[in-house]
Every structure is written in structure tokens, then in C-alpha cells.
Amino acid sequence: MSHQTTGIQQAVEHHCIGHKEGDWVIFTCPICRDYQRLINCKTKQVIVRKGKSNAVHTGSHSPMEINLDSFSNS
């Protein structure tokens, strides 16, 4: 039995973690050091610095802001 390929390469997926700097959420890839996706939270502008990567990049960002005024001691 021979194994045939269709010529379609399976996409490699890298998961990026985002952090916030001012109005921007910046996603960086832990594998592709030259990859960045920047999203401006106010203007919705998106900038992608792909570098040499051909991987599919996904990402997540969880805001780490806590409003301490919403907690009470009662």
C-alpha cells in the first residue's frame, strides 16, 4: 500500500498571549520571536508584523485590571 499526499500542507498553529500597553493589546508568539499582532482597543486598528513565520497564529488576552472600589468590607 502506498501513501499519497495531496500537496496540501497542514497549517502549524501557534498560540500567542496578549498584554495591554496603553490603548494597544500586543500579541507575541513564544515560538516566532519576530511575530506581533497589535490591536488598538479604541480605533480597532490592527497591525501585523509577521516576520518570517508561515504559521497560523491565534491568541488570547485576559485583562488583569481589578477595580478595588467594587469590594467592600461588610
Sine and cosine of phi, psi and omega as CSV:
sin_phi,cos_phi,sin_psi,cos_psi,sin_omega,cos_omega
0.00,0.00,0.79,-0.62,-0.01,-1.00
-0.99,-0.17,0.49,-0.87,0.01,-1.00
-0.98,-0.19,0.84,-0.54,0.00,-1.00
-0.95,-0.32,0.59,-0.81,0.09,-1.00
-0.94,-0.34,0.48,-0.88,-0.04,-1.00
-1.00,-0.01,-0.09,1.00,-0.04,-1.00
1.00,0.06,-0.04,1.00,0.03,-1.00
-1.00,-0.08,0.84,-0.55,0.02,-1.00
-1.00,0.05,0.65,-0.76,0.06,-1.00
-0.96,0.28,0.74,-0.67,-0.02,-1.00
-0.94,0.35,0.70,-0.72,0.09,-1.00
-1.00,0.03,0.74,-0.67,-0.03,-1.00
-0.92,-0.39,0.76,-0.65,0.07,-1.00
-0.90,-0.44,0.69,-0.72,0.00,-1.00
-0.99,-0.15,0.83,-0.56,-0.02,-1.00
-0.98,-0.21,0.50,-0.87,0.06,-1.00
-0.93,-0.36,0.72,-0.70,-0.03,-1.00
-0.98,-0.18,0.47,-0.88,0.14,-0.99
-0.67,-0.74,0.42,-0.91,-0.08,-1.00
-0.98,-0.20,0.71,-0.71,0.12,-0.99
-0.74,-0.67,0.97,-0.24,-0.05,-1.00
0.91,0.42,-0.81,-0.59,0.02,-1.00
-1.00,0.08,-0.04,1.00,-0.11,-0.99
-0.97,-0.26,0.64,-0.77,0.25,-0.97
-0.97,-0.25,0.81,-0.58,-0.08,-1.00
-0.91,-0.42,0.87,-0.49,0.03,-1.00
-0.98,-0.20,0.77,-0.63,0.06,-1.00
-0.83,-0.56,0.53,-0.85,-0.01,-1.00
-0.99,-0.11,0.77,-0.64,0.01,-1.00
-0.95,0.32,-0.26,0.97,-0.02,-1.00
-0.99,-0.17,-0.74,0.67,0.00,-1.00
-1.00,-0.09,1.00,-0.10,-0.11,-0.99
-0.90,0.45,-0.35,0.94,-0.02,-1.00
-0.99,-0.17,0.18,0.98,0.02,-1.00
-0.99,-0.12,0.74,-0.67,0.12,-0.99
-0.57,-0.82,0.61,-0.80,0.19,-0.98
-0.82,-0.57,0.82,-0.57,-0.02,-1.00
-0.91,-0.42,0.75,-0.67,0.03,-1.00
-0.80,-0.60,0.83,-0.56,0.05,-1.00
-1.00,0.08,0.87,-0.49,-0.07,-1.00
-0.92,0.39,-0.45,0.89,-0.03,-1.00
-1.00,0.04,-0.73,0.69,-0.09,-1.00
-1.00,-0.09,-0.23,0.97,-0.06,-1.00
0.93,0.37,0.22,0.98,0.06,-1.00
-0.91,0.41,0.66,-0.75,0.02,-1.00
-0.84,-0.54,0.74,-0.67,0.07,-1.00
-0.83,-0.56,0.76,-0.64,0.04,-1.00
-0.87,-0.49,0.82,-0.58,0.11,-0.99
-0.94,-0.34,1.00,-0.06,-0.16,-0.99
-0.97,0.25,-0.53,0.85,-0.08,-1.00
0.92,0.39,-0.63,-0.78,-0.04,-1.00
-0.99,-0.14,0.11,0.99,-0.11,-0.99
-0.98,0.20,0.63,-0.78,0.15,-0.99
-0.93,-0.36,0.10,1.00,-0.04,-1.00
-0.96,0.28,0.40,-0.91,0.15,-0.99
-1.00,0.07,0.81,-0.59,-0.04,-1.00
-0.95,-0.30,0.77,-0.64,0.13,-0.99
-0.89,-0.46,0.24,-0.97,-0.02,-1.00
-0.37,-0.93,0.24,-0.97,0.06,-1.00
-0.60,-0.80,0.48,-0.88,0.04,-1.00
-0.55,-0.83,0.81,-0.59,0.07,-1.00
-0.88,-0.47,0.91,-0.40,0.00,-1.00
-0.84,0.54,0.69,-0.73,-0.03,-1.00
-0.96,-0.26,0.41,0.91,-0.02,-1.00
-1.00,0.06,0.70,-0.71,0.03,-1.00
-0.80,-0.60,0.77,-0.64,0.06,-1.00
-1.00,-0.03,0.98,-0.18,-0.06,-1.00
-0.93,0.37,-0.35,0.94,0.03,-1.00
-0.92,0.39,-0.34,0.94,-0.03,-1.00
-0.99,0.15,-0.19,0.98,0.05,-1.00
-1.00,-0.03,0.61,-0.79,0.06,-1.00
-0.82,-0.57,0.35,-0.93,0.01,-1.00
-1.00,-0.03,0.05,1.00,-0.05,-1.00
-1.00,0.01,0.00,0.00,0.00,0.00
